[in-house]
Amino acid sequence: MSLSFEEVKKLKENAEIKTQAFINGKYADSLDGDTFDKVSPIDGKVIAKIASCKQADVDLAVSAARQAYEKGVWSDITPEQRKNILYAFANLVEAHHMELATLETMDMGKPISNSIGEIRRCFNGIRWFAEAIDKLYGAVATTRPSINAQIVREPYGVVAAIIPWNYPLMMAVWKFAPALAAGNSVVLKPAEQSPLTLLRIAEFAKQAGIPDGVFNVVPGYGETAGQALALHMDVDKITFTGSSEVGKLIMQYSGLSNMKRVSLECGGKCPNIVFPDAYDLDDVAKQTAGAMFYNSGQVCDSPTRLLIHKSIKESFLKKLIEYSKEYMPKNPLDPACSMGSVVTGEQMERILNYIEIGKAEGAKLKMGGKQVLCESGGYYVEPTIFSDVNNNMRIAQEEIFGPVLSVIEFETEEEAIEIANDSIYGLCAFVWTSDLKKAVSLSKKLKCGKILINSTGDGDWSVPHGGFKQSGFGRDKSIESIEQYTQTKLTWIEL
């Protein structure tokens, strides 16, 4: 869809901003009336005051979710009924997708064109999980003739989901759609940096027919609302996407409370390995720039470590820099924008600090490195490329979560594997080669949850997403994710 800047501005003026929590089918202020400022990264201005939920609000939401689950108003209805309701939910998201895309851009500064595409994936994702509901089967074990051993999957009950700020609605769909499909009740905590779209769709859930208490949204800070969910004795399962540091805390909170089941998708420092025999190095450079600077580099599986063969390093780098110039920041509400702002002033300062660290470590700044559009009041950082990076440098080891690329040279396949695996993270790796044998060999040796060969995208709902090592465990998307919102039960019958 082609939009003008003026049309986007009109969408912004008409977007409906919800500021209250959504608990037991109703919007409500936090019990103590506390709020936090929602600042738009586009211009640094406060656009709303959002309810700041704490322990008491979380208790209300979890209690509503529990009561709905135990009454069976969602968990005990037929798969076909759940499917139809989720389809209705998806239809409402689709009907409002331009408004939601505008809210997403206002919320976290991504280009409006990106937001539109992501919201479309959201309603398609809800439909995908709705369609999967009645495709799940249990099993009958092979036993002696006098025994019937049935193995069935049942929902956990109350699922808490803590959502990151970089893909506010899509990551929420990754979690609530399979959880609801499995029959659970959910309590969602959006990131305080980007709560607007999830709060907006809460009423769509009710309008679609999801019973009160089954879908709840509690905005607030991680150390209050998030911690309260992670420690809650009546939450059966918690799923989290965010930093590895917070993921470790959630594991501790599970052990300190009721041993709730945990799924984590955490940090990444993904290697992007380019061999001289890649099919089209010009296209690889173009795709690398696009994947690296999409969403201002605020992506867990962004290819932030470019491992480039020594023989093509300089020529490839020239191509890459030219393509990266297309991502100079602009106003995210401008349909021509390819890269917008970063999410907050704090995040911008973190990124700029890492750029200074890279310089101090001896890496060569080949492009970018500065804040731009300062007059806007927003938070914009140039696409930044460092070359001559040693994999031991902090900019190569630590997750920056911004538009900063580290270029690391290698000579042999073995050296590339060693560098790629030399990380605490293991989310994703990219490999570019025309040699199928080499590609398969690397895919077996790289220690991460996803290997993308000659591609930067794995956006299909049918494939799982998740990592190894300190990138977490558990999987989003695919049938595997629905299974992770269920637990198996054995019924052993003596005939």
C-alpha positions in Angstrom: 0.0 0.0 0.0 1.4 3.4 -1.0 0.9 6.2 1.5 1.8 9.8 1.6 3.4 11.6 4.5 0.2 13.6 5.0 -1.9 10.4 5.1 0.3 9.0 7.8 0.0 12.2 9.8 -3.8 11.9 9.6 -3.5 8.3 10.8 -1.5 9.5 13.7 -4.0 12.1 14.6 -6.9 9.6 14.6 -5.1 6.7 16.4 -6.8 5.7 19.6 -4.4 5.5 22.5 -5.4 3.2 25.4 -3.6 4.1 28.6 -5.3 1.7 31.2 -4.6 -1.8 32.1 -7.0 -4.5 30.7 -8.1 -6.9 33.5 -11.0 -9.3 33.5 -12.5 -7.8 30.3 -12.3 -4.1 31.3 -9.9 -1.2 31.1 -8.9 0.1 34.5 -6.4 2.5 36.1 -3.8 0.9 38.3 -5.1 0.5 41.8 -2.8 3.1 43.2 -3.4 5.5 40.3 0.2 5.6 39.4 1.3 6.2 35.8 4.4 6.4 33.7 5.2 8.7 30.8 5.1 7.2 27.3 7.7 9.2 25.4 7.8 8.9 21.6 11.3 8.3 20.3 10.4 10.2 17.1 10.5 13.6 18.9 11.2 12.9 22.5 7.7 14.2 23.5 5.3 12.6 26.0 2.3 11.2 24.1 0.5 9.4 26.9 0.5 8.5 30.6 0.2 4.8 31.0 -1.1 2.9 34.0 1.8 1.6 36.0 0.8 -1.8 37.4 2.3 -3.3 40.5 1.8 -6.4 42.7 -1.8 -5.7 43.5 -2.8 -5.2 39.9 -0.9 -8.3 38.8 -2.8 -10.2 41.6 -6.1 -9.1 40.1 -5.1 -10.1 36.6 -3.8 -13.5 37.6 -6.8 -14.1 39.8 -9.1 -13.3 36.8 -7.1 -15.6 34.6 -7.2 -18.4 37.1 -11.0 -18.1 37.7 -11.6 -18.1 33.9 -9.4 -21.2 33.5 -11.0 -23.2 36.3 -14.5 -22.3 35.1 -13.5 -23.7 31.7 -15.0 -20.7 29.8 -12.1 -21.0 27.4 -10.2 -24.1 28.2 -13.2 -26.4 28.0 -14.9 -25.1 24.9 -14.4 -27.1 21.7 -11.4 -26.6 19.5 -13.6 -25.4 16.7 -15.1 -22.7 19.0 -11.7 -21.5 20.0 -10.6 -21.5 16.4 -13.6 -19.3 15.3 -13.0 -16.8 18.1 -9.3 -16.5 17.3 -10.2 -16.0 13.6 -12.6 -13.2 14.7 -9.8 -11.7 16.8 -7.4 -11.8 13.8 -10.1 -10.1 11.6 -10.4 -7.2 14.0 -6.6 -6.8 14.1 -6.6 -6.8 10.3 -9.5 -4.2 10.2 -7.4 -1.9 12.4 -4.0 -2.7 11.0 -3.2 0.8 9.7 -4.0 2.3 13.0 -2.0 -0.3 14.9 1.0 0.2 12.5 0.8 3.9 13.3 0.7 3.3 17.0 3.7 0.9 16.7 5.7 3.6 14.9 4.7 6.3 17.4 5.6 3.9 20.2 9.1 2.7 19.3 10.2 4.7 16.2 10.3 2.1 13.5 9.6 3.1 9.9 5.8 3.1 9.2 6.4 0.8 6.2 8.0 -1.8 8.5 5.2 -1.4 11.0 2.6 -2.1 8.4 4.3 -5.3 7.3 4.8 -6.5 10.8 1.1 -5.9 11.8 0.1 -7.9 8.8 2.2 -10.8 10.0 0.5 -10.4 13.4 -3.1 -11.1 12.2 -1.8 -13.8 9.9 0.0 -15.4 12.9 -3.2 -15.4 15.0 -4.9 -17.2 12.1 -2.1 -19.7 11.7 -2.4 -20.7 15.4 -6.2 -20.7 15.2 -6.0 -23.1 12.3 -3.6 -25.4 14.2 -5.9 -25.8 17.2 -7.6 -29.0 15.9 -4.5 -30.4 14.3 -2.9 -31.4 17.7 -3.2 -35.1 18.8 -2.2 -37.1 21.8 -0.9 -40.7 21.7 -1.6 -44.2 22.8 1.5 -46.0 24.1 2.4 -49.5 23.0 1.7 -51.7 26.0 0.6 -55.2 26.8 -3.0 -56.0 25.7 -4.5 -55.6 29.1 -3.4 -51.9 29.4 -4.6 -48.8 27.7 -2.1 -46.0 28.1 -3.3 -42.6 26.8 -0.9 -39.6 26.6 -2.7 -36.3 26.2 -1.7 -32.7 26.1 -3.4 -30.3 28.5 -2.9 -26.5 28.9 -0.9 -25.3 31.9 -3.6 -22.9 33.1 -2.3 -19.4 33.6 0.5 -18.2 31.3 2.3 -15.0 31.9 4.1 -13.4 28.9 6.7 -10.6 29.2 7.0 -8.8 25.9 10.1 -7.0 24.6 9.9 -3.5 23.1 11.5 -4.1 19.7 8.5 -5.9 18.2 5.7 -5.0 20.6 2.8 -6.6 18.9 4.5 -9.4 16.9 6.3 -10.8 19.8 3.1 -10.7 21.8 1.4 -12.7 19.1 4.3 -15.2 19.1 3.3 -15.9 22.7 -0.4 -15.3 23.3 -1.6 -16.9 20.1 -0.2 -20.4 20.8 -1.0 -20.1 24.5 -4.6 -19.3 23.7 -4.8 -21.9 21.0 -3.7 -24.5 23.6 -6.5 -23.4 26.0 -4.6 -21.3 28.5 -5.6 -17.9 30.1 -2.9 -15.3 29.6 -1.6 -12.2 31.4 0.7 -10.1 29.2 3.1 -7.4 30.3 4.2 -5.2 27.5 7.5 -3.4 27.7 7.1 0.0 29.3 8.8 1.5 26.3 6.2 0.3 23.8 2.8 -0.7 25.4 0.4 1.0 22.9 -0.5 -1.7 20.4 -1.0 -4.5 22.9 -3.2 -2.3 25.1 -5.2 -1.3 21.9 -5.9 -4.9 20.8 -7.1 -6.0 24.3 -10.6 -4.8 23.5 -10.5 -6.6 20.2 -10.0 -9.9 22.1 -13.2 -9.2 24.1 -15.1 -8.1 21.0 -14.1 -11.3 19.2 -15.6 -13.4 22.0 -12.6 -14.3 24.2 -14.2 -14.6 27.6 -13.4 -12.1 30.4 -10.3 -13.0 32.4 -8.7 -15.0 29.5 -6.8 -12.1 28.0 -5.3 -9.6 30.4 -2.7 -6.8 29.8 -0.8 -5.2 32.7 1.5 -2.4 31.7 4.3 -1.5 34.1 8.0 -1.7 34.8 10.0 -4.9 34.7 11.1 -4.6 38.4 7.4 -4.2 39.5 4.8 -5.8 37.2 7.3 -8.1 35.5 8.9 -9.3 38.7 5.4 -9.8 40.3 4.4 -12.1 37.5 7.7 -14.1 37.6 7.4 -14.6 41.4 3.6 -15.2 41.4 2.5 -18.5 43.0 -0.5 -18.9 40.8 1.2 -18.4 37.4 1.9 -21.8 35.9 4.1 -20.9 32.9 6.1 -17.8 32.1 7.5 -16.8 28.7 10.0 -14.0 28.2 11.8 -12.3 25.4 14.5 -9.8 26.3 18.0 -9.6 27.7 19.9 -12.6 29.0 20.5 -10.8 32.3 16.7 -10.5 32.9 16.2 -14.1 31.6 18.5 -15.4 34.3 16.5 -13.4 37.0 13.3 -15.0 35.7 14.8 -18.4 36.1 15.7 -17.5 39.7 12.2 -16.2 40.4 10.7 -19.4 39.2 12.8 -21.4 41.7 12.0 -19.0 44.5 8.3 -19.3 43.9 6.3 -22.3 42.5 8.8 -23.7 40.0 6.7 -22.4 37.2 7.7 -23.5 33.7 9.9 -21.1 31.9 10.6 -20.3 28.2 13.3 -17.7 27.4 14.4 -16.0 24.1 17.3 -13.8 25.1 20.2 -12.0 23.6 22.2 -12.6 20.4 25.4 -11.7 18.7 24.8 -13.5 15.4 27.6 -14.3 13.0 27.1 -13.6 9.3 29.7 -15.6 7.4 30.4 -14.6 3.8 32.6 -16.9 1.6 34.1 -15.8 -1.7 32.0 -18.4 -3.6 28.7 -16.8 -2.6 26.3 -16.7 -5.6 26.1 -12.9 -5.8 28.3 -10.8 -3.5 26.5 -7.6 -4.5 23.2 -9.1 -3.4 24.8 -10.5 -0.2 26.0 -7.0 0.6 22.5 -5.5 0.0 20.8 -8.2 2.1 23.4 -7.8 4.9 22.8 -4.0 5.1 19.0 -4.6 5.1 19.2 -7.2 7.8 21.7 -5.3 9.9 19.9 -2.0 10.0 16.3 -3.2 10.0 14.6 -1.8 13.1 17.7 0.3 13.8 19.6 -2.9 14.6 17.3 -3.6 17.6 16.8 -7.2 16.7 18.0 -10.3 18.7 19.0 -12.2 15.6 20.5 -9.2 13.7 23.7 -10.2 11.9 25.9 -8.0 14.0 29.2 -9.9 13.4 30.1 -9.9 9.7 32.7 -12.7 9.3 34.2 -11.9 5.8 36.9 -13.9 4.0 40.2 -12.0 3.7 40.3 -12.3 -0.1 37.0 -10.3 -0.5 37.0 -8.1 2.5 37.8 -4.7 1.0 35.7 -5.1 -2.1 32.7 -6.4 -0.1 33.1 -3.6 2.5 32.8 -1.0 -0.3 29.6 -2.5 -1.5 28.2 -2.8 2.0 28.9 0.8 2.8 27.1 2.0 -0.3 24.0 -0.1 0.5 24.1 1.0 4.1 23.8 4.6 3.1 20.2 3.9 2.2 19.5 3.5 5.9 20.4 7.0 7.1 17.7 7.8 9.7 14.6 9.8 8.8 11.3 10.6 10.5 9.7 7.1 10.9 6.3 8.5 9.9 7.7 9.3 6.5 6.8 6.4 4.1 10.2 6.9 2.5 12.0 6.1 5.7 14.2 3.0 5.8 15.6 3.4 9.3 13.9 5.3 12.1 14.9 6.1 15.6 16.1 3.9 18.5 13.5 3.3 21.2 14.6 5.6 24.0 17.2 8.2 24.9 18.7 5.7 27.3 19.2 3.1 24.5 20.7 5.8 22.3 23.3 6.7 24.9 24.1 3.0 25.3 24.7 2.6 21.6 26.8 5.7 21.4 28.8 4.5 24.4 29.6 1.2 22.6 30.7 3.2 19.6 33.2 5.0 21.7 34.3 1.6 23.2 34.9 0.3 19.7 37.1 3.2 18.9 39.0 2.8 22.1 39.5 -0.9 21.5 41.2 -0.1 18.2 38.5 -1.0 15.7 38.4 1.2 12.6 35.2 3.2 12.2 34.4 3.0 8.5 30.9 4.6 8.6 28.6 6.4 10.9 29.1 6.6 14.6 27.1 9.7 15.5 23.8 10.8 16.7 21.8 12.6 14.0 18.6 14.6 13.6 19.3 16.1 17.0 17.0 19.0 16.2 14.0 16.6 16.1 14.3 15.9 19.8 14.2 12.2 19.0 16.8 9.4 19.3 18.6 8.7 16.0 21.9 7.0 15.4 23.6 6.6 12.0 24.2 3.2 10.6 27.7 2.4 11.9 30.3 -0.1 10.6 33.6 -1.0 12.3 36.2 -3.0 10.4 39.4 -4.7 11.7 37.5 -6.0 14.7 39.0 -8.7 16.9 36.4 -11.1 18.2 37.6 -10.5 21.7 36.6 -6.9 21.6 33.6 -5.9 23.6 31.8 -4.7 20.5 32.1 -8.2 19.1 31.1 -10.0 22.3 28.4 -7.9 23.9 24.9 -7.3 22.6 24.7 -3.6 21.6 21.1 -3.8 20.3 21.6 -0.9 17.8 22.8 -0.1 14.3 26.5 -1.1 14.9 28.1 -3.8 12.8 31.5 -5.4 13.6 33.5 -6.7 10.6 35.8 -9.6 11.4 38.2 -11.2 8.9 38.9 -14.9 8.5 40.9 -17.1 6.1 39.7 -20.7 6.6 36.4 -22.5 7.2 37.7 -23.8 10.5 38.6 -20.3 11.6 35.2 -19.0 10.7 33.5 -21.7 12.8 35.8 -21.0 15.7 35.0 -17.2 15.6 31.3 -17.8 15.1 31.0 -20.1 18.1 33.2 -17.9 20.3 30.2 -16.2 22.0 28.0 -16.7 25.0 25.1 -16.5 22.7 23.7 -19.0 20.2 20.6 -17.6 18.6 21.2 -17.5 14.8 23.9 -17.7 12.2 24.0 -16.7 8.5 26.1 -18.5 5.9 26.6 -17.4 2.3 28.2 -19.9 -0.1 27.3 -21.7 -3.3 29.0 -24.9 -2.0 26.2 -27.1 -0.6 28.6 -29.5 1.1 30.2 -26.6 2.9 26.8 -25.1 3.9 25.6 -28.4 5.3 28.9 -29.0 7.2 28.8 -25.5 8.8 25.1 -25.9 9.7 26.1 -29.0 11.8 29.1 -27.2 13.5 27.6 -23.8 14.3 26.2 -23.8 17.8 22.9 -21.9 17.5 19.2 -22.5 17.2 18.8 -21.2 13.6 21.1 -21.5 10.6 20.1 -19.4 7.6 21.9 -20.4 4.4 21.9 -17.8 1.6 19.1 -15.9 3.3 18.4 -13.3 6.0 14.8 -14.2 6.6 12.9 -17.0 8.3 9.5 -15.3 8.7 7.3 -18.3 8.0 5.0 -19.2 11.0 5.6 -22.9 10.4 9.3 -22.8 11.6 10.5 -22.5 15.2 12.5 -19.6 16.6 14.9 -19.9 19.5 18.4 -20.3 20.6 21.2 -22.2 22.3 23.5 -21.2 25.2 22.7 -17.8 26.8 20.3 -17.0 24.0 17.8 -19.0 26.0 15.6 -22.0 25.6 12.1 -22.8 24.4 10.7 -22.0 21.0 8.4 -19.4 19.5 6.3 -19.9 16.3 5.4 -23.3 14.8 3.5 -26.3 16.2 6.4 -26.6 18.7 5.4 -23.4 20.4 1.9 -24.6 21.0 3.3 -27.8 22.5 5.3 -25.6 25.0 2.1 -24.2 26.3 0.9 -27.6 27.2 2.0 -30.4 29.5 1.6 -34.1 28.9 -0.6 -36.3 31.1 -0.6 -40.1 31.2 -3.8 -42.0 31.9 -3.0 -45.7 32.6 -6.0 -48.0 32.4 -6.0 -51.6 33.5 -8.6 -53.3 31.3 
